[in-house]
Amino acid sequence: MARPACTATQMVDDARVRVTRFDFAPGAETGWHRHGMDYVITALTDCHMLLEEPGGGARRVLVPAGTAYVRAEGVEHNVVNDGDAVMSFVEVELK
């Protein structure tokens, strides 16, 4: 059964950064993607994520509301809301 897609709302896209807000209903996903830039995620809600990774691996992580993490270009995954509530975060890609 296919999962619903999350909603991506672009907030800023200039010469230095691209800022996008992602909102996920329970069970919604980004779809498989590879990050072409370094990026920072800031959680707006508690984010109960299922991260599906290349090769069939998957892991569950909790990113608490108000916290942030950074990742390097090249990360490939599918992000799924693994919780019971709406999940939202802002992604800042560094150009």
N, C-alpha and C positions, 0 to 999 in steps of 0.2 A: 504494500500500500504506500502510495506516495505521500510524503510529508508536505504540509503547506510551506510556502516561502515566507521568510521574514520580510519586513518592510525596511528598505534602505532609503534614507532621506539625506541627500547631499546638502550640506550647510555652507561649506566654503570650498572653493577650488581656485587657488591662485598659483603664482609662480613658486611658492615655498611649501604649501601644504594642501592636502585634501582632507576635509573633515566630513564624516558621514555618521549619522545616527542610525543605529540598527534597533528595531523593535521586533520581538518574537512572541507570538502567542505560544502557549504550551505545545511542544512538539514541532514547532516551526524550525526551519533550517536555512542556512545561507546557500547551500549547494556547494559542491566541490569547487575550490578556487586556490590559486597560488598567489601569494602576496608579491607584488613587483617592487615594493618599496619597504623600507623600515617603517614600523608603525607602533603607535601607543594606543592602548585601549583603556578607557575609564568607564567603570561600571556605574550606571545610574540606579540600578536595582541590584539586589542579590542575583547573581548570574549562575545558575546551576547548568553548567555546560557539559554536553557530551561532545567530545572532540573526536571525530572519525579521522583516521590518519592513513596515509598510503600503506599498502600492503595488508590491509584488513584490520589493523590495530585500532583500538578506541580506548579513551580514558575519560573519566568523569572528574570535573574540577568545579570548585566553588570559587567565584570571584566576588567577594563581598562588595556591596554598594559603597561607593566613595573611594574605592581602591583602583589602582592602575597597574598595568604591566607593559613592558616593551618587548618587541620581537624584531628579529632581523628579516630583511628581504629573503624570499625563498620559501617561507613557511607554506606548506600545502595541507589543506584540511577541509572538512565540512563541520560547521558549528551548528549544534542542535540545542534548543531549549529543552533540557532534561527535567525541568521543574514543573510545578503545578500552577505557577503564576506567570504573568507577562514578564519578560526579561528584556532589559534595554541597556545599551552601552553606546558610547561615542568612540569612534576610531579616528585617529589623526595619522595620516600617512605623510611621511617626510620626503619631499621631493629633492 
